[in-house]
Amino acid sequence: MSFTLIPQAKARLHRSELAVPGSNPTFMEKSASSAADVIFLDLEDAVAPDDKEKARTNIIQALNDLDWGNKTMMIRINGLDTHYMYRDVVDIVEACPRLDMVLIPKVGVPADVYAIDVLVTQIEQAKKRDKRIGFEVLIETALGMANVEAIATSSKRLEAMSFGVADYAASTRARSTVIGGVNPDFSVLTDKDEAGARQTHWQDPWLFAQNRMLIACRAYGLRPIDGPFGDFSDPDGYVSAAKRCAALGFEGKWAIHPSQIELANQVFTPSEAEVTKARRILAAMEEAAKAGRGAVSLDGRLIDIASIRMAEALIEKADAMKA
C-alpha cells in the first residue's frame, strides 16, 4: 500500500439512481414509493426552458412535503453555462433540509465543482444547515474525461461520479444508435477458419471511458455510477450493460424508467454465494489471528490482504442493504 492514504467518500447505498423530471409532480410522487436507492429530481435535460422556474418550485414542494423514506435525495442542477444554475442551487438548498446531494452536469474542469462548492458552503453557513450537502458529478464530455483525475480531487463534498454516455457520445462524435447501447460497426473480424468463414465479435465502445472514470473514482475514494440506458423497452440490453459495469467495479446504474430500478438493484446486489464466501474469508482471518498464524488460507488457497479488503467491502455493502 502507498503511504498516501485517501479518505473514502460517505458510504451510501447506490445500486439504482432514478431520474425524475422536476416538471412532473405526479412522477415525483410516484417515485417516493419506489425501490430506488437514490433519486435525482431533474432541472436540466428533462425540463424545457419555459418550465425551469416551475420545476424548481415543484421540487421544493416535493422535497419538503413527500415522505422519501431513507432514500438519498439529489437534484440535478442546470449547467454552469446557463443562467438557471445559481437559482437552482440557492432556492433549493436554502429551502430543503431533506436534500442530500447535488448532481452537477457536464463537469469539464475542477473549477466547475469549486464554483458550486463555494455557493453551497455559503448557503450552509448562512442557513446553519445541520446536514452537509454531498456532490455527484457527471462526466459526459471529452473535456471532463480528459480531466477526470483532477476533477476527482476537486472538492471534499464529492462522493460519486456518473458516466453520461449520451452527451459523451455527442462530445466525442461517436456513432451511437442507442443511449448506452453498442454499435455493430464497433467490432472485430476474426481470421478465416478452415472453411474460409469469419466471425464478427461486437465490442463495447464505452469500455475505455467507463474504465478510466472508474479508476479515478476508486483511486480517490468515490462511488462510480454508470449512466442511462435509453431503450427502456429492452430489459435484456439494460441488464447486459449493467452487468458489464458491475464486473468492472461500478456500484450502480441510472434508471430512466421505473422498470429499470429493480433490474439495477438485482445486478448490483451481491449474490448469496458471494456474501457467504466473504464471511468465510473474514472468519478464516479471525481464526488465523487468534491462532497467531501470519498466513490465512481457505479451501486450500492463500488469502492475501487484498482479498480480505474486498470481502470487508462486500459485507459492508450487504449489511447496508438490510438496513
Backbone bond lengths (Angstrom), bond angles and torsions (degrees), N, CA, C in turn:
res aa  C-N    CA-C-N  psi(-1)  N-CA   C-N-CA  omega(-1)  CA-C   N-CA-C  phi
1 M - - - 1.467 - - 1.527 110.53 -
2 S 1.312 115.04 146.21 1.452 120.54 176.56 1.522 109.92 -68.62
3 F 1.312 116.55 152.84 1.457 121.17 174.57 1.536 110.32 -69.62
4 T 1.345 116.15 -21.01 1.461 121.37 177.45 1.524 109.37 -81.54
5 L 1.311 116.64 117.65 1.454 121.74 -179.52 1.522 109.63 -105.29
6 I 1.315 116.25 126.33 1.455 121.95 -177.98 1.525 109.37 -100.39
7 P 1.318 118.72 122.70 1.478 119.62 177.93 1.523 110.86 -66.34
8 Q 1.322 115.94 144.62 1.458 121.25 179.71 1.537 109.91 -87.05
9 A 1.323 115.26 146.55 1.462 120.47 177.21 1.521 110.08 -65.23
10 K 1.303 115.58 161.12 1.457 120.78 177.71 1.518 110.22 -53.51
11 A 1.320 116.78 131.34 1.462 121.29 -177.77 1.526 110.01 -75.36
12 R 1.318 116.07 127.93 1.460 122.40 174.72 1.521 108.22 -140.28
13 L 1.319 116.73 145.86 1.453 121.14 172.44 1.526 107.48 -70.56
14 H 1.350 116.45 125.44 1.463 119.41 -168.55 1.528 110.74 -144.88
15 R 1.344 116.62 43.72 1.461 119.67 -179.48 1.525 111.24 -73.68
16 S 1.312 115.80 -40.96 1.465 121.63 -177.71 1.514 109.47 -127.17
17 E 1.348 115.24 137.15 1.465 121.49 179.09 1.528 107.59 -127.23
18 L 1.326 116.09 105.99 1.453 121.95 -174.19 1.515 111.39 -89.73
19 A 1.338 115.52 128.82 1.462 121.84 176.12 1.519 109.30 -92.53
20 V 1.349 116.20 127.88 1.465 121.02 -178.39 1.532 108.66 -132.72
21 P 1.331 118.05 123.48 1.473 119.85 -179.29 1.520 112.16 -66.87
22 G 1.306 116.38 130.70 1.458 121.00 179.64 1.511 113.56 -69.61
23 S 1.314 116.32 -12.14 1.461 120.43 179.53 1.523 112.77 -83.90
24 N 1.341 117.37 -2.39 1.463 120.98 -176.04 1.533 110.77 -123.64
25 P 1.326 118.68 92.69 1.470 121.43 -179.34 1.527 113.28 -59.08
26 T 1.324 117.92 -33.21 1.463 120.81 179.60 1.514 111.27 -63.72
27 F 1.329 116.78 -44.27 1.463 120.70 178.41 1.531 111.00 -63.23
28 M 1.318 116.33 -38.78 1.469 119.20 179.84 1.524 110.29 -65.52
29 E 1.314 116.85 -41.97 1.457 120.11 179.68 1.523 111.14 -63.10
30 K 1.320 117.13 -42.01 1.461 120.88 179.05 1.531 111.26 -66.63
31 S 1.318 116.96 -36.86 1.463 119.98 -177.07 1.522 112.60 -66.74
32 A 1.324 116.98 -24.61 1.470 120.89 -178.44 1.522 111.80 -62.61
33 S 1.324 116.84 -27.89 1.470 120.40 -179.85 1.523 112.23 -100.26
34 S 1.316 117.40 9.54 1.465 121.32 -179.61 1.525 110.82 -78.01
35 A 1.338 115.33 173.92 1.462 121.15 179.83 1.530 112.31 -95.64
36 A 1.329 117.40 13.69 1.469 120.53 -179.59 1.525 110.95 -67.76
37 D 1.318 115.88 139.45 1.465 120.32 176.07 1.522 111.08 -74.03
38 V 1.332 115.77 -40.99 1.468 122.51 -177.70 1.525 107.94 -128.64
39 I 1.312 116.40 138.13 1.465 121.31 175.24 1.521 108.08 -125.30
40 F 1.351 115.95 130.82 1.460 116.60 169.51 1.528 109.34 -114.53
41 L 1.314 113.72 127.92 1.454 122.49 177.28 1.527 106.86 -88.34
42 D 1.331 115.11 119.41 1.458 120.86 -164.40 1.513 112.80 -92.75
43 L 1.314 115.48 132.22 1.458 123.14 172.85 1.521 111.75 -111.83
44 E 1.328 116.52 -6.25 1.467 119.66 -171.25 1.527 111.62 -99.13
45 D 1.325 117.54 -105.66 1.466 121.29 -168.23 1.524 114.38 -62.21
46 A 1.333 117.22 -30.94 1.466 120.00 -175.74 1.527 113.08 -82.75
47 V 1.321 117.11 0.06 1.473 120.90 -175.35 1.527 110.09 -122.65
48 A 1.326 116.41 124.81 1.461 121.71 178.26 1.533 110.36 -66.51
49 P 1.341 117.69 151.39 1.473 120.27 -178.37 1.523 113.85 -52.50
50 D 1.315 117.58 -40.11 1.478 119.75 -177.89 1.530 112.35 -70.19
51 D 1.326 116.68 -15.07 1.471 120.53 -177.25 1.525 113.42 -103.45
52 K 1.322 117.81 2.68 1.470 120.88 -173.43 1.537 112.04 -60.04
53 E 1.306 116.97 -48.40 1.466 119.59 -176.07 1.529 110.87 -66.81
54 K 1.319 117.11 -42.27 1.453 120.54 178.81 1.530 110.69 -64.39
55 A 1.318 116.92 -38.16 1.468 120.47 178.47 1.525 110.56 -62.50
56 R 1.315 116.41 -38.09 1.464 121.10 177.92 1.527 110.16 -61.09
57 T 1.322 116.27 -45.62 1.465 121.16 178.06 1.524 111.57 -63.45
58 N 1.334 116.09 -41.80 1.469 120.91 178.16 1.527 111.54 -59.42
59 I 1.323 115.80 -43.14 1.462 120.68 -176.90 1.526 110.88 -67.31
60 I 1.317 116.82 -41.73 1.470 119.97 177.61 1.520 110.16 -58.82
61 Q 1.309 116.29 -45.25 1.466 120.51 -179.68 1.527 110.64 -64.93
62 A 1.326 116.88 -43.24 1.464 120.60 -178.51 1.525 111.77 -65.10
63 L 1.319 117.32 -44.43 1.467 120.38 -179.42 1.531 111.27 -63.93
64 N 1.310 116.36 -35.05 1.460 119.93 -176.54 1.521 113.66 -85.96
65 D 1.334 118.14 -25.93 1.466 120.30 -171.67 1.523 114.69 -105.89
66 L 1.332 118.25 -29.13 1.465 120.81 -175.54 1.524 111.13 -87.09
67 D 1.320 115.81 152.10 1.460 121.82 175.48 1.528 108.25 -89.77
68 W 1.334 116.11 107.76 1.458 121.65 -177.45 1.525 112.75 -95.07
69 G 1.328 117.27 3.42 1.458 120.14 179.00 1.518 111.39 61.21
70 N 1.348 115.39 -136.62 1.468 119.56 -179.54 1.527 112.57 -101.76
71 K 1.325 116.41 20.60 1.459 120.35 177.83 1.528 110.89 -67.77
72 T 1.326 115.71 150.52 1.464 120.50 169.28 1.523 107.42 -83.30
73 M 1.334 115.90 122.11 1.464 121.29 -176.41 1.529 110.53 -104.70
74 M 1.323 114.29 131.41 1.456 121.02 -173.24 1.531 108.73 -139.16
75 I 1.317 116.19 152.86 1.463 121.24 170.75 1.522 108.12 -116.73
76 R 1.341 115.62 142.47 1.470 118.39 168.36 1.513 107.40 -98.39
77 I 1.304 115.85 114.26 1.458 121.76 -179.64 1.528 109.65 -80.26
78 N 1.306 115.91 167.48 1.457 120.55 173.18 1.531 109.77 -74.71
79 G 1.322 116.13 163.11 1.453 121.58 -175.39 1.514 113.84 -65.64
80 L 1.321 115.12 158.25 1.456 120.27 179.53 1.520 112.66 -66.09
81 D 1.316 117.53 -14.70 1.458 121.05 179.85 1.528 111.85 -90.46
82 T 1.334 117.25 9.77 1.466 121.02 178.83 1.528 110.34 -115.40
83 H 1.333 115.91 162.16 1.469 119.57 177.50 1.527 111.46 -87.74
84 Y 1.337 116.89 -0.34 1.461 120.12 178.96 1.534 112.22 -83.01
85 M 1.321 116.67 -25.58 1.466 121.34 -167.10 1.524 113.45 -58.47
86 Y 1.333 117.60 -49.03 1.462 118.74 -171.61 1.523 111.67 -64.94
87 R 1.338 116.86 -35.33 1.460 119.55 178.71 1.524 110.91 -73.22
88 D 1.343 117.42 -32.44 1.466 120.54 173.70 1.520 109.92 -55.42
89 V 1.327 115.63 -49.43 1.459 120.83 -176.94 1.524 111.21 -69.21
90 V 1.313 116.97 -52.60 1.470 120.90 -174.63 1.524 111.41 -62.80
91 D 1.310 117.26 -52.21 1.466 120.30 -173.93 1.524 111.85 -63.68
92 I 1.330 117.19 -43.49 1.467 119.47 -173.24 1.524 112.09 -82.53
93 V 1.311 117.99 -42.99 1.470 119.17 179.95 1.525 110.58 -65.30
94 E 1.323 117.47 -37.62 1.469 119.96 178.57 1.525 111.92 -65.96
95 A 1.339 117.11 -35.77 1.464 120.30 -168.86 1.523 114.90 -98.76
96 C 1.343 117.92 -9.06 1.470 119.96 -169.14 1.527 112.69 -126.22
97 P 1.315 117.79 90.22 1.469 120.08 177.43 1.528 113.22 -64.78
98 R 1.345 118.03 -19.27 1.473 120.95 -180.00 1.522 112.05 -74.91
99 L 1.315 117.96 -17.65 1.466 121.71 -177.38 1.529 110.97 -63.58
100 D 1.335 115.90 131.94 1.471 121.04 -179.51 1.523 113.21 -101.87
101 M 1.357 115.97 -40.16 1.456 119.76 -171.27 1.522 111.38 -143.74
102 V 1.330 114.91 161.21 1.458 122.90 172.93 1.527 107.86 -121.18
103 L 1.336 115.76 130.08 1.460 122.35 176.74 1.522 108.22 -98.22
104 I 1.331 116.19 118.72 1.466 121.90 -176.29 1.524 108.75 -101.09
105 P 1.333 118.10 117.35 1.462 120.07 -176.42 1.528 113.09 -83.96
106 K 1.325 114.58 157.12 1.470 122.94 170.19 1.529 112.88 49.78
107 V 1.315 115.99 43.37 1.471 119.58 177.21 1.529 108.84 -69.69
108 G 1.327 115.60 127.25 1.457 120.15 -177.99 1.511 113.95 -112.07
109 V 1.345 116.28 -31.78 1.460 121.89 -177.83 1.530 108.67 -141.45
110 P 1.335 118.48 159.89 1.470 120.51 179.77 1.519 113.57 -56.66
111 A 1.313 118.02 -32.04 1.463 121.28 -178.15 1.523 112.13 -62.36
112 D 1.336 117.71 -26.10 1.461 120.08 176.72 1.528 110.47 -61.70
113 V 1.319 115.76 -43.11 1.463 120.65 179.81 1.522 110.05 -70.99
114 Y 1.319 116.17 -39.93 1.471 121.42 179.29 1.528 111.00 -57.90
115 A 1.330 116.18 -40.10 1.464 119.99 -178.26 1.529 111.13 -62.26
116 I 1.320 116.91 -43.58 1.470 120.56 178.98 1.523 110.52 -69.96
117 D 1.321 116.61 -35.95 1.462 120.99 179.07 1.527 110.60 -61.22
118 V 1.323 117.12 -43.75 1.474 120.70 178.35 1.518 110.52 -58.84
119 L 1.312 116.27 -46.43 1.462 121.48 -177.65 1.534 111.09 -64.11
120 V 1.325 116.62 -47.29 1.461 120.80 -178.36 1.527 111.01 -66.56
121 T 1.313 117.22 -39.27 1.465 120.85 179.65 1.528 111.11 -61.65
122 Q 1.322 116.59 -43.36 1.461 119.94 179.39 1.529 111.20 -64.44
123 I 1.339 116.41 -39.61 1.461 120.08 178.68 1.529 110.48 -64.73
124 E 1.312 116.66 -45.34 1.468 120.23 179.64 1.520 111.34 -59.65
125 Q 1.323 116.65 -41.87 1.460 119.91 179.62 1.520 111.23 -68.13
126 A 1.339 116.66 -42.30 1.462 120.50 -177.70 1.522 111.70 -67.92
127 K 1.334 116.32 -38.55 1.462 120.96 -176.53 1.530 112.84 -95.04
128 K 1.345 115.70 -1.74 1.474 121.36 179.85 1.531 111.35 52.96
129 R 1.329 114.45 48.58 1.471 120.37 178.26 1.516 110.72 -66.02
130 D 1.306 116.67 134.54 1.466 121.26 177.63 1.525 111.47 -79.44
131 K 1.332 116.74 -33.95 1.464 121.37 -175.60 1.523 110.28 -98.46
132 R 1.315 115.39 123.60 1.461 120.91 -178.87 1.532 109.57 -78.18
133 I 1.316 115.58 130.81 1.466 121.40 179.78 1.529 110.23 -75.24
134 G 1.327 115.98 133.82 1.457 121.21 174.04 1.527 110.63 -99.22
135 F 1.337 116.30 165.26 1.465 121.69 -179.84 1.520 110.79 -119.95
136 E 1.321 114.78 144.75 1.460 122.46 161.88 1.518 106.41 -123.82
137 V 1.318 117.59 140.33 1.463 120.05 179.06 1.521 109.33 -116.13
138 L 1.316 114.25 148.10 1.460 121.12 175.40 1.527 109.17 -98.00
139 I 1.319 115.37 120.40 1.461 121.02 173.15 1.520 105.86 -96.23
140 E 1.326 115.95 103.14 1.463 119.54 -171.55 1.526 112.78 -143.98
141 T 1.338 115.92 20.06 1.461 120.46 174.89 1.516 108.94 -138.68
142 A 1.323 115.32 161.42 1.462 119.85 176.45 1.529 110.64 -60.70
143 L 1.338 116.29 -38.82 1.466 119.70 178.81 1.515 110.80 -62.94
144 G 1.327 117.02 -44.53 1.454 120.01 179.15 1.515 112.40 -61.76
145 M 1.337 116.91 -41.82 1.463 119.33 179.79 1.520 111.13 -68.23
146 A 1.332 117.26 -36.21 1.466 120.84 178.58 1.527 111.64 -64.77
147 N 1.356 116.76 -25.35 1.467 121.59 -178.11 1.523 112.92 -113.46
148 V 1.333 117.24 20.00 1.467 120.02 -168.70 1.531 112.36 -62.82
149 E 1.319 118.08 -36.22 1.467 119.53 -179.71 1.531 110.97 -67.55
150 A 1.320 117.26 -41.79 1.470 120.25 178.31 1.527 110.48 -67.56
151 I 1.325 117.59 -37.96 1.460 121.19 178.27 1.527 110.15 -62.92
152 A 1.331 116.97 -35.78 1.469 121.41 -178.35 1.521 112.52 -61.89
153 T 1.322 117.84 -20.36 1.467 121.37 -179.18 1.534 111.57 -111.62
154 S 1.327 117.14 17.82 1.466 120.94 -170.06 1.520 114.50 -79.11
155 S 1.335 118.20 -20.54 1.463 120.19 -176.69 1.517 109.97 -158.20
156 K 1.321 116.27 143.40 1.457 120.56 174.83 1.522 112.00 -72.12
157 R 1.317 116.54 -12.20 1.464 120.57 176.29 1.534 111.93 -78.99
158 L 1.307 116.11 -17.77 1.459 120.38 -172.44 1.527 111.08 -68.34
159 E 1.339 115.76 126.84 1.462 122.14 -178.38 1.525 112.79 -117.66
160 A 1.319 117.00 -31.43 1.466 119.48 -171.61 1.520 110.61 -151.00
161 M 1.337 113.99 159.03 1.458 122.25 171.48 1.517 108.32 -127.47
162 S 1.337 115.94 140.25 1.458 121.70 172.95 1.522 109.11 -114.69
163 F 1.342 115.10 143.77 1.458 120.34 175.85 1.519 108.67 -93.60
164 G 1.333 116.59 112.16 1.460 121.76 -179.17 1.515 110.85 -93.07
165 V 1.329 115.13 92.01 1.458 120.66 -167.67 1.525 113.05 -68.52
166 A 1.331 118.68 -33.54 1.470 119.83 -175.51 1.525 111.82 -66.04
167 D 1.336 116.41 -53.67 1.464 119.28 179.39 1.526 111.30 -69.01
168 Y 1.343 116.53 -29.50 1.464 119.08 176.75 1.527 110.03 -64.79
169 A 1.330 116.67 -42.27 1.464 120.36 177.92 1.525 110.90 -61.22
170 A 1.337 115.79 -41.65 1.461 119.35 178.32 1.523 111.17 -65.81
171 S 1.328 116.38 -40.28 1.460 121.10 -178.22 1.523 112.06 -66.05
172 T 1.329 116.11 -37.64 1.469 120.39 -178.73 1.525 112.16 -92.84
173 R 1.356 116.36 -1.65 1.461 123.80 -178.85 1.529 111.79 60.65
174 A 1.331 114.90 36.10 1.462 120.13 176.73 1.529 109.55 -71.66
175 R 1.307 115.91 149.73 1.460 120.91 177.61 1.521 108.76 -89.02
176 S 1.305 115.04 90.21 1.460 121.26 -175.41 1.521 109.69 -111.15
177 T 1.324 116.24 134.57 1.459 120.72 -179.35 1.519 112.59 -101.70
178 V 1.334 117.15 -32.04 1.454 122.66 179.83 1.525 107.94 -130.74
179 I 1.327 117.70 135.73 1.463 120.66 178.94 1.525 109.70 -59.73
180 G 1.315 116.74 114.85 1.460 121.44 -179.29 1.511 113.80 84.30
181 G 1.328 117.15 -1.66 1.454 120.69 -178.88 1.521 112.00 -91.59
182 V 1.330 115.47 -174.30 1.459 120.91 -178.13 1.521 109.67 -109.39
183 N 1.325 115.95 171.08 1.456 122.47 -179.26 1.525 108.01 -125.26
184 P 1.338 117.96 128.01 1.467 119.55 -178.06 1.526 113.69 -61.45
185 D 1.326 117.34 -22.24 1.465 119.37 177.80 1.525 112.21 -72.43
186 F 1.337 116.41 -20.75 1.466 119.89 177.97 1.528 107.22 -88.04
187 S 1.316 115.08 80.43 1.458 120.60 -172.04 1.522 110.73 -146.98
188 V 1.323 115.49 169.16 1.462 122.69 179.37 1.523 108.54 -122.06
189 L 1.307 116.08 133.97 1.461 122.00 178.59 1.527 109.14 -98.56
190 T 1.326 116.86 127.52 1.463 120.58 -178.93 1.529 110.55 -76.20
191 D 1.324 115.20 166.00 1.466 119.79 171.45 1.531 109.44 -67.28
192 K 1.310 117.18 162.74 1.452 121.37 178.81 1.524 110.69 -69.73
193 D 1.331 115.97 140.89 1.459 119.09 173.61 1.520 109.12 -85.58
194 E 1.324 116.42 -170.49 1.467 119.50 -175.48 1.520 111.96 -62.94
195 A 1.324 116.36 -27.91 1.464 119.90 179.78 1.533 112.27 -88.75
196 G 1.319 116.09 0.88 1.456 120.49 179.69 1.512 114.63 86.09
197 A 1.339 116.66 4.16 1.463 120.36 -179.65 1.525 110.84 -84.19
198 R 1.316 114.78 151.57 1.461 120.80 177.71 1.520 108.85 -128.86
199 Q 1.343 115.99 149.36 1.455 121.62 179.51 1.533 110.31 -111.24
200 T 1.324 114.95 149.35 1.464 121.49 176.52 1.522 108.99 -108.53
201 H 1.321 116.56 127.12 1.470 121.88 179.23 1.530 108.79 -115.05
202 W 1.337 115.55 115.71 1.452 120.29 177.80 1.521 110.13 -66.86
203 Q 1.315 115.81 147.31 1.460 122.12 178.06 1.535 109.40 -117.90
204 D 1.318 116.35 167.12 1.472 121.77 178.44 1.528 108.67 -96.90
205 P 1.337 117.92 109.23 1.470 119.13 -176.04 1.525 114.14 -70.26
206 W 1.354 117.42 -12.40 1.461 120.25 -175.99 1.533 112.13 -99.28
207 L 1.311 117.04 -0.69 1.465 120.32 -172.53 1.526 112.83 -59.34
208 F 1.320 117.19 -46.80 1.466 118.87 -177.62 1.520 110.87 -61.33
209 A 1.340 116.43 -47.37 1.466 120.03 -178.13 1.523 110.77 -63.45
210 Q 1.324 116.67 -45.13 1.463 120.05 179.53 1.527 110.81 -61.42
211 N 1.322 115.97 -42.33 1.460 119.35 -177.17 1.522 111.69 -69.01
212 R 1.327 116.83 -37.36 1.463 118.81 178.59 1.519 111.05 -65.07
213 M 1.343 116.60 -43.24 1.467 119.40 177.92 1.519 110.63 -64.79
214 L 1.331 116.56 -41.40 1.464 121.16 178.53 1.527 111.36 -57.40
215 I 1.317 116.74 -46.06 1.465 120.81 -178.55 1.522 110.72 -62.91
216 A 1.340 116.93 -42.36 1.464 120.11 177.65 1.525 110.41 -60.99
217 C 1.336 116.18 -41.21 1.470 119.87 179.89 1.520 111.35 -64.42
218 R 1.308 116.53 -49.93 1.464 119.93 -176.48 1.527 111.74 -68.06
219 A 1.336 116.47 -31.83 1.465 119.17 178.26 1.518 111.67 -67.12
220 Y 1.339 116.71 -32.07 1.461 120.19 -173.00 1.522 113.17 -117.26
221 G 1.337 116.83 20.16 1.462 120.69 168.44 1.514 116.16 78.78
222 L 1.335 118.08 24.15 1.457 121.70 -177.36 1.535 111.39 -105.71
223 R 1.339 116.58 163.01 1.458 121.80 176.30 1.533 109.54 -90.06
224 P 1.333 118.46 122.88 1.466 120.32 175.14 1.527 110.62 -88.17
225 I 1.336 116.46 127.01 1.457 122.56 -177.16 1.526 108.70 -125.42
226 D 1.329 116.53 133.06 1.462 119.23 176.91 1.522 109.40 -85.13
227 G 1.314 115.44 148.56 1.452 121.51 -175.75 1.516 113.83 -84.97
228 P 1.323 117.79 -149.19 1.463 121.18 -167.81 1.524 114.25 -80.27
229 F 1.343 113.68 154.32 1.461 122.71 165.40 1.515 105.06 -118.26
230 G 1.333 116.31 114.27 1.450 120.90 -163.86 1.514 116.72 -71.87
231 D 1.329 117.85 -29.61 1.462 120.30 -174.93 1.526 109.60 -89.45
232 F 1.340 116.81 90.03 1.466 119.10 -176.93 1.532 112.47 -76.68
233 S 1.356 116.82 -0.88 1.465 119.87 172.55 1.529 111.58 -88.88
234 D 1.333 116.69 1.21 1.465 122.38 -178.12 1.529 110.12 -119.93
235 P 1.335 117.77 78.11 1.474 119.31 -178.98 1.519 113.23 -63.52
236 D 1.341 117.20 -33.19 1.462 119.59 179.32 1.526 111.08 -64.39
237 G 1.343 115.70 -40.49 1.463 119.58 177.68 1.519 111.59 -64.57
238 Y 1.341 115.86 -39.83 1.468 120.55 177.89 1.519 110.33 -62.24
239 V 1.327 116.49 -48.80 1.472 120.53 -178.04 1.526 110.74 -62.15
240 S 1.332 116.55 -40.59 1.467 119.87 178.82 1.523 111.10 -60.98
241 A 1.347 116.67 -45.40 1.470 120.52 178.55 1.522 110.88 -63.81
242 A 1.331 116.62 -41.33 1.468 120.67 -179.44 1.521 111.10 -65.56
243 K 1.330 116.73 -40.78 1.464 120.12 -179.48 1.518 111.58 -65.40
244 R 1.321 116.86 -37.55 1.467 119.09 177.38 1.523 110.46 -60.74
245 C 1.337 115.83 -42.63 1.467 119.70 -179.81 1.527 111.70 -70.04
246 A 1.323 116.83 -39.80 1.466 120.11 178.24 1.523 110.34 -61.52
247 A 1.333 116.43 -38.97 1.462 120.18 179.06 1.520 111.45 -64.58
248 L 1.337 116.75 -33.62 1.467 120.68 178.22 1.530 111.81 -70.95
249 G 1.341 116.51 -31.72 1.458 119.77 -177.61 1.514 114.46 126.43
250 F 1.336 117.61 9.92 1.465 120.55 176.51 1.527 109.60 -68.46
251 E 1.335 115.68 153.98 1.466 120.82 -178.35 1.516 113.62 -96.53
252 G 1.342 117.55 -17.69 1.445 119.00 -178.19 1.508 111.09 -174.15
253 K 1.343 114.92 -177.19 1.457 121.08 -176.86 1.520 109.73 -148.55
254 W 1.321 115.58 150.84 1.452 121.40 177.01 1.524 111.00 -65.84
255 A 1.312 114.93 152.94 1.460 123.01 168.02 1.522 106.62 -124.66
256 I 1.328 117.03 119.76 1.465 119.11 178.60 1.525 110.40 -99.04
257 H 1.327 115.79 1.07 1.469 121.94 177.02 1.526 107.08 -145.56
258 P 1.329 118.04 143.36 1.471 119.44 -178.28 1.529 114.42 -54.59
259 S 1.335 117.43 -28.26 1.459 120.43 -179.28 1.526 112.74 -66.54
260 Q 1.332 116.71 -17.04 1.467 119.94 -178.53 1.529 113.09 -89.91
261 I 1.330 117.49 -10.28 1.472 120.47 -176.34 1.521 111.41 -62.81
262 E 1.324 116.33 -53.32 1.454 120.03 -176.72 1.522 111.27 -65.29
263 L 1.328 117.04 -33.07 1.465 120.21 177.12 1.528 110.47 -61.67
264 A 1.333 115.93 -45.13 1.468 120.10 178.82 1.523 110.86 -64.63
265 N 1.329 116.43 -45.00 1.468 119.80 -179.30 1.524 111.41 -60.44
266 Q 1.324 116.95 -38.76 1.463 120.40 179.62 1.523 111.42 -67.06
267 V 1.336 116.29 -46.64 1.466 120.08 -176.42 1.520 111.74 -64.81
268 F 1.340 116.74 -40.07 1.469 119.87 -173.39 1.528 113.27 -96.45
269 T 1.323 117.32 9.00 1.461 121.45 171.79 1.525 108.41 -92.90
270 P 1.329 119.33 126.13 1.466 120.76 178.38 1.530 110.57 -59.59
271 S 1.321 116.02 140.98 1.465 120.08 178.89 1.529 110.21 -71.06
272 E 1.330 115.43 161.92 1.461 120.21 179.10 1.518 111.05 -60.95
273 A 1.344 116.06 -36.78 1.470 120.23 179.01 1.530 111.22 -64.93
274 E 1.347 116.53 -39.69 1.462 120.17 179.00 1.523 110.94 -65.78
275 V 1.337 116.12 -42.43 1.468 120.40 -179.66 1.524 110.20 -65.22
276 T 1.334 116.64 -42.89 1.467 120.54 179.77 1.524 111.19 -61.60
277 K 1.322 116.53 -44.52 1.468 119.71 179.27 1.524 111.27 -64.02
278 A 1.334 116.60 -40.37 1.464 120.22 179.45 1.524 110.69 -62.68
279 R 1.320 117.00 -41.81 1.475 120.13 178.53 1.520 110.82 -65.56
280 R 1.318 117.18 -36.04 1.471 120.09 177.63 1.532 111.01 -66.68
281 I 1.337 116.09 -36.90 1.473 119.76 178.08 1.524 110.15 -63.51
282 L 1.330 116.79 -44.89 1.464 120.32 -179.39 1.526 111.21 -67.97
283 A 1.336 116.26 -35.95 1.464 119.64 177.00 1.521 110.91 -65.94
284 A 1.327 117.20 -40.13 1.466 121.33 178.04 1.524 110.80 -64.66
285 M 1.315 116.46 -38.12 1.463 120.85 177.82 1.528 110.43 -63.88
286 E 1.332 115.61 -44.36 1.462 119.68 -179.78 1.530 111.30 -65.01
287 E 1.316 116.43 -40.15 1.463 120.50 179.01 1.525 111.51 -64.75
288 A 1.341 116.19 -41.11 1.457 120.26 178.87 1.527 111.47 -65.18
289 A 1.334 115.91 -37.90 1.465 119.99 179.19 1.525 110.86 -65.08
290 K 1.340 117.34 -41.34 1.466 121.01 178.80 1.522 111.34 -64.38
291 A 1.335 115.52 -34.89 1.463 120.15 -178.24 1.522 112.58 -84.29
292 G 1.333 116.34 -4.59 1.456 119.90 179.27 1.510 113.89 76.42
293 R 1.336 116.94 19.80 1.465 120.07 179.60 1.522 109.18 -89.00
294 G 1.318 115.46 136.01 1.463 119.81 179.46 1.510 112.43 -78.17
295 A 1.340 116.77 -33.23 1.461 121.45 -178.74 1.524 110.17 -96.20
296 V 1.315 115.52 144.92 1.462 121.69 179.02 1.521 108.18 -119.65
297 S 1.328 116.61 130.73 1.462 119.87 178.74 1.525 109.83 -132.94
298 L 1.316 114.71 155.55 1.460 122.09 178.44 1.518 108.43 -149.39
299 D 1.335 115.12 127.48 1.466 121.03 -179.80 1.522 111.79 55.27
300 G 1.323 115.54 37.80 1.459 120.33 176.49 1.511 115.04 79.31
301 R 1.333 117.09 7.64 1.467 120.52 -179.36 1.524 110.03 -119.85
302 L 1.320 114.97 139.37 1.464 120.48 177.99 1.527 109.35 -72.15
303 I 1.337 116.83 135.86 1.465 122.27 178.78 1.528 108.06 -104.52
304 D 1.321 116.52 120.87 1.469 119.67 179.57 1.526 110.11 -94.13
305 I 1.322 114.89 175.44 1.461 120.42 -175.87 1.524 111.38 -64.24
306 A 1.341 116.93 -32.34 1.462 120.11 178.88 1.527 110.55 -64.90
307 S 1.328 116.89 -40.46 1.467 120.77 178.31 1.521 110.84 -63.55
308 I 1.321 115.98 -37.99 1.464 120.40 179.72 1.520 110.35 -66.54
309 R 1.323 117.30 -43.06 1.463 120.18 179.12 1.530 110.72 -64.42
310 M 1.326 117.20 -40.17 1.461 120.73 178.20 1.530 110.24 -62.73
311 A 1.338 115.90 -40.86 1.469 119.97 179.08 1.522 110.64 -64.55
312 E 1.333 117.31 -42.01 1.467 121.00 179.11 1.525 111.16 -62.69
313 A 1.344 116.70 -42.05 1.459 120.55 179.93 1.527 111.16 -64.97
314 L 1.328 116.15 -39.73 1.466 119.69 -179.35 1.524 111.22 -66.98
315 I 1.328 116.66 -42.05 1.464 120.10 179.18 1.524 110.74 -65.89
316 E 1.325 116.72 -39.34 1.470 120.17 177.86 1.522 110.68 -60.05
317 K 1.346 116.41 -40.84 1.450 120.78 178.96 1.523 111.20 -67.95
318 A 1.342 116.07 -43.05 1.476 119.95 179.34 1.521 111.18 -62.74
319 D 1.316 116.29 -39.77 1.486 119.59 179.95 1.530 110.71 -67.62
320 A 1.331 116.85 -35.13 1.468 120.40 179.50 1.524 111.12 -64.84
321 M 1.324 116.75 -32.01 1.459 120.62 -179.00 1.537 111.64 -72.72
322 K 1.323 116.16 -19.63 1.465 119.64 178.71 1.510 111.83 -87.39
323 A 1.336 116.93 -16.38 1.471 121.04 -175.43 1.529 110.83 -71.52
